[in-house]
Amino acid sequence: MNIEDIVKKSDIPEAYKYYWGYQYRLGRDVLVPYLSKIEAFKPGFSVCEIGSAEGGALQAFFESGASKALGTDIAENRLEMGKKIADFAHLDIDYLYHNIISDPPAKEWINTFDLVILRDVIEHLDDTLVALENIKKIIKPNGFLYLTFPPYFSPYGGHQHTLAGNFITKLPYLHLLPKGIFKKLIKSGRENDQGEVIRLKEIRLSANKLLKAASQAGYELYHQDYYLLRPVFKMKFGLPAIKLTAISWLPLVKQLFSLEASIILRKK
């Protein structure tokens, strides 16, 4: 019985099964093949995912030959579901609460992981440089850090589309309006979501800002891709992934038009 069938037969609440399934298929069908092709993941690698939630993507890496796997998050309920699913599927994966900004890495994590993954997480962290420096401590020499995120100045880099309420919040580039106007237009959204998109407006993580912080933290750039249509859109909408990488050197292209920056750093 494969892992998806095991999870379907479990007593995990349906909502968690849904999110887990999305993560698992993303890991199996997109992330593992992509990173394997450019040799940033190989069987036998130890892998950590920061912001793992239920851990579906991480479990796909484990299933593909990872020797050790750790998922961390600040959402304890989602970590508990990840643990429960891993137990059902007999996967030896650890799930632990950890805040990569405020909590020092555990001693046993130092220089441990061949690959660390942050999917749509780095843009939510208040201090990009501190996050990268802390992550570097747990990566082995010559190990990899894989980051995906929507650059802030891209059409939905402000995550405004996640706000419920009215069609206005689905408009591209809405988050680039002055703060006062933007706050009025998103008033119908949930309070917590409003707070988060306003916080993202303060962080404003662009690809250039990320690469500058990475250089300061002592990483080298290993590989980068920029997408007009994200790979995950094939799963969500049946749309093909379309790269902008070939023209991303043109002024403002990767800043204004990339719905996903996919950046792989290497620890020097």
Secondary structure as a PSIPRED ss2 file (coil, helix, strand):
# PSIPRED VFORMAT (PSIPRED V4.0)

   1 M C   1.000  0.000  0.000
   2 N C   1.000  0.000  0.000
   3 I H   0.000  1.000  0.000
   4 E H   0.000  1.000  0.000
   5 D H   0.000  1.000  0.000
   6 I H   0.000  1.000  0.000
   7 V H   0.000  1.000  0.000
   8 K H   0.000  1.000  0.000
   9 K C   1.000  0.000  0.000
  10 S C   1.000  0.000  0.000
  11 D C   1.000  0.000  0.000
  12 I C   1.000  0.000  0.000
  13 P C   1.000  0.000  0.000
  14 E H   0.000  1.000  0.000
  15 A H   0.000  1.000  0.000
  16 Y H   0.000  1.000  0.000
  17 K H   0.000  1.000  0.000
  18 Y H   0.000  1.000  0.000
  19 Y H   0.000  1.000  0.000
  20 W H   0.000  1.000  0.000
  21 G H   0.000  1.000  0.000
  22 Y H   0.000  1.000  0.000
  23 Q H   0.000  1.000  0.000
  24 Y H   0.000  1.000  0.000
  25 R H   0.000  1.000  0.000
  26 L H   0.000  1.000  0.000
  27 G H   0.000  1.000  0.000
  28 R H   0.000  1.000  0.000
  29 D H   0.000  1.000  0.000
  30 V H   0.000  1.000  0.000
  31 L H   0.000  1.000  0.000
  32 V H   0.000  1.000  0.000
  33 P H   0.000  1.000  0.000
  34 Y H   0.000  1.000  0.000
  35 L H   0.000  1.000  0.000
  36 S H   0.000  1.000  0.000
  37 K H   0.000  1.000  0.000
  38 I C   1.000  0.000  0.000
  39 E C   1.000  0.000  0.000
  40 A C   1.000  0.000  0.000
  41 F C   1.000  0.000  0.000
  42 K C   1.000  0.000  0.000
  43 P C   1.000  0.000  0.000
  44 G C   1.000  0.000  0.000
  45 F C   1.000  0.000  0.000
  46 S E   0.000  0.000  1.000
  47 V E   0.000  0.000  1.000
  48 C E   0.000  0.000  1.000
  49 E E   0.000  0.000  1.000
  50 I E   0.000  0.000  1.000
  51 G C   1.000  0.000  0.000
  52 S C   1.000  0.000  0.000
  53 A C   1.000  0.000  0.000
  54 E C   1.000  0.000  0.000
  55 G C   1.000  0.000  0.000
  56 G H   0.000  1.000  0.000
  57 A H   0.000  1.000  0.000
  58 L H   0.000  1.000  0.000
  59 Q H   0.000  1.000  0.000
  60 A H   0.000  1.000  0.000
  61 F H   0.000  1.000  0.000
  62 F H   0.000  1.000  0.000
  63 E H   0.000  1.000  0.000
  64 S C   1.000  0.000  0.000
  65 G C   1.000  0.000  0.000
  66 A C   1.000  0.000  0.000
  67 S C   1.000  0.000  0.000
  68 K E   0.000  0.000  1.000
  69 A E   0.000  0.000  1.000
  70 L E   0.000  0.000  1.000
  71 G E   0.000  0.000  1.000
  72 T E   0.000  0.000  1.000
  73 D E   0.000  0.000  1.000
  74 I C   1.000  0.000  0.000
  75 A C   1.000  0.000  0.000
  76 E H   0.000  1.000  0.000
  77 N H   0.000  1.000  0.000
  78 R H   0.000  1.000  0.000
  79 L H   0.000  1.000  0.000
  80 E H   0.000  1.000  0.000
  81 M H   0.000  1.000  0.000
  82 G H   0.000  1.000  0.000
  83 K H   0.000  1.000  0.000
  84 K H   0.000  1.000  0.000
  85 I H   0.000  1.000  0.000
  86 A H   0.000  1.000  0.000
  87 D H   0.000  1.000  0.000
  88 F H   0.000  1.000  0.000
  89 A H   0.000  1.000  0.000
  90 H C   1.000  0.000  0.000
  91 L C   1.000  0.000  0.000
  92 D C   1.000  0.000  0.000
  93 I C   1.000  0.000  0.000
  94 D E   0.000  0.000  1.000
  95 Y E   0.000  0.000  1.000
  96 L E   0.000  0.000  1.000
  97 Y E   0.000  0.000  1.000
  98 H C   1.000  0.000  0.000
  99 N C   1.000  0.000  0.000
 100 I C   1.000  0.000  0.000
 101 I C   1.000  0.000  0.000
 102 S C   1.000  0.000  0.000
 103 D C   1.000  0.000  0.000
 104 P C   1.000  0.000  0.000
 105 P C   1.000  0.000  0.000
 106 A C   1.000  0.000  0.000
 107 K H   0.000  1.000  0.000
 108 E H   0.000  1.000  0.000
 109 W H   0.000  1.000  0.000
 110 I C   1.000  0.000  0.000
 111 N C   1.000  0.000  0.000
 112 T C   1.000  0.000  0.000
 113 F E   0.000  0.000  1.000
 114 D E   0.000  0.000  1.000
 115 L E   0.000  0.000  1.000
 116 V E   0.000  0.000  1.000
 117 I E   0.000  0.000  1.000
 118 L E   0.000  0.000  1.000
 119 R E   0.000  0.000  1.000
 120 D C   1.000  0.000  0.000
 121 V C   1.000  0.000  0.000
 122 I H   0.000  1.000  0.000
 123 E H   0.000  1.000  0.000
 124 H H   0.000  1.000  0.000
 125 L C   1.000  0.000  0.000
 126 D C   1.000  0.000  0.000
 127 D C   1.000  0.000  0.000
 128 T H   0.000  1.000  0.000
 129 L H   0.000  1.000  0.000
 130 V H   0.000  1.000  0.000
 131 A H   0.000  1.000  0.000
 132 L H   0.000  1.000  0.000
 133 E H   0.000  1.000  0.000
 134 N H   0.000  1.000  0.000
 135 I H   0.000  1.000  0.000
 136 K H   0.000  1.000  0.000
 137 K H   0.000  1.000  0.000
 138 I H   0.000  1.000  0.000
 139 I E   0.000  0.000  1.000
 140 K E   0.000  0.000  1.000
 141 P E   0.000  0.000  1.000
 142 N E   0.000  0.000  1.000
 143 G E   0.000  0.000  1.000
 144 F E   0.000  0.000  1.000
 145 L E   0.000  0.000  1.000
 146 Y E   0.000  0.000  1.000
 147 L E   0.000  0.000  1.000
 148 T E   0.000  0.000  1.000
 149 F E   0.000  0.000  1.000
 150 P C   1.000  0.000  0.000
 151 P C   1.000  0.000  0.000
 152 Y C   1.000  0.000  0.000
 153 F C   1.000  0.000  0.000
 154 S C   1.000  0.000  0.000
 155 P C   1.000  0.000  0.000
 156 Y C   1.000  0.000  0.000
 157 G C   1.000  0.000  0.000
 158 G C   1.000  0.000  0.000
 159 H C   1.000  0.000  0.000
 160 Q H   0.000  1.000  0.000
 161 H H   0.000  1.000  0.000
 162 T H   0.000  1.000  0.000
 163 L C   1.000  0.000  0.000
 164 A C   1.000  0.000  0.000
 165 G C   1.000  0.000  0.000
 166 N C   1.000  0.000  0.000
 167 F H   0.000  1.000  0.000
 168 I H   0.000  1.000  0.000
 169 T H   0.000  1.000  0.000
 170 K H   0.000  1.000  0.000
 171 L C   1.000  0.000  0.000
 172 P C   1.000  0.000  0.000
 173 Y C   1.000  0.000  0.000
 174 L H   0.000  1.000  0.000
 175 H H   0.000  1.000  0.000
 176 L H   0.000  1.000  0.000
 177 L C   1.000  0.000  0.000
 178 P C   1.000  0.000  0.000
 179 K H   0.000  1.000  0.000
 180 G H   0.000  1.000  0.000
 181 I H   0.000  1.000  0.000
 182 F H   0.000  1.000  0.000
 183 K H   0.000  1.000  0.000
 184 K H   0.000  1.000  0.000
 185 L H   0.000  1.000  0.000
 186 I C   1.000  0.000  0.000
 187 K C   1.000  0.000  0.000
 188 S C   1.000  0.000  0.000
 189 G C   1.000  0.000  0.000
 190 R C   1.000  0.000  0.000
 191 E H   0.000  1.000  0.000
 192 N H   0.000  1.000  0.000
 193 D H   0.000  1.000  0.000
 194 Q H   0.000  1.000  0.000
 195 G H   0.000  1.000  0.000
 196 E H   0.000  1.000  0.000
 197 V H   0.000  1.000  0.000
 198 I H   0.000  1.000  0.000
 199 R H   0.000  1.000  0.000
 200 L H   0.000  1.000  0.000
 201 K H   0.000  1.000  0.000
 202 E H   0.000  1.000  0.000
 203 I H   0.000  1.000  0.000
 204 R C   1.000  0.000  0.000
 205 L C   1.000  0.000  0.000
 206 S C   1.000  0.000  0.000
 207 A H   0.000  1.000  0.000
 208 N H   0.000  1.000  0.000
 209 K H   0.000  1.000  0.000
 210 L H   0.000  1.000  0.000
 211 L H   0.000  1.000  0.000
 212 K H   0.000  1.000  0.000
 213 A H   0.000  1.000  0.000
 214 A H   0.000  1.000  0.000
 215 S H   0.000  1.000  0.000
 216 Q H   0.000  1.000  0.000
 217 A H   0.000  1.000  0.000
 218 G C   1.000  0.000  0.000
 219 Y E   0.000  0.000  1.000
 220 E E   0.000  0.000  1.000
 221 L E   0.000  0.000  1.000
 222 Y E   0.000  0.000  1.000
 223 H E   0.000  0.000  1.000
 224 Q E   0.000  0.000  1.000
 225 D E   0.000  0.000  1.000
 226 Y E   0.000  0.000  1.000
 227 Y E   0.000  0.000  1.000
 228 L E   0.000  0.000  1.000
 229 L E   0.000  0.000  1.000
 230 R C   1.000  0.000  0.000
 231 P C   1.000  0.000  0.000
 232 V C   1.000  0.000  0.000
 233 F H   0.000  1.000  0.000
 234 K H   0.000  1.000  0.000
 235 M H   0.000  1.000  0.000
 236 K H   0.000  1.000  0.000
 237 F H   0.000  1.000  0.000
 238 G C   1.000  0.000  0.000
 239 L C   1.000  0.000  0.000
 240 P C   1.000  0.000  0.000
 241 A C   1.000  0.000  0.000
 242 I E   0.000  0.000  1.000
 243 K E   0.000  0.000  1.000
 244 L C   1.000  0.000  0.000
 245 T H   0.000  1.000  0.000
 246 A H   0.000  1.000  0.000
 247 I H   0.000  1.000  0.000
 248 S C   1.000  0.000  0.000
 249 W C   1.000  0.000  0.000
 250 L C   1.000  0.000  0.000
 251 P C   1.000  0.000  0.000
 252 L C   1.000  0.000  0.000
 253 V H   0.000  1.000  0.000
 254 K H   0.000  1.000  0.000
 255 Q H   0.000  1.000  0.000
 256 L H   0.000  1.000  0.000
 257 F C   1.000  0.000  0.000
 258 S C   1.000  0.000  0.000
 259 L C   1.000  0.000  0.000
 260 E E   0.000  0.000  1.000
 261 A E   0.000  0.000  1.000
 262 S E   0.000  0.000  1.000
 263 I E   0.000  0.000  1.000
 264 I E   0.000  0.000  1.000
 265 L E   0.000  0.000  1.000
 266 R E   0.000  0.000  1.000
 267 K E   0.000  0.000  1.000
 268 K C   1.000  0.000  0.000
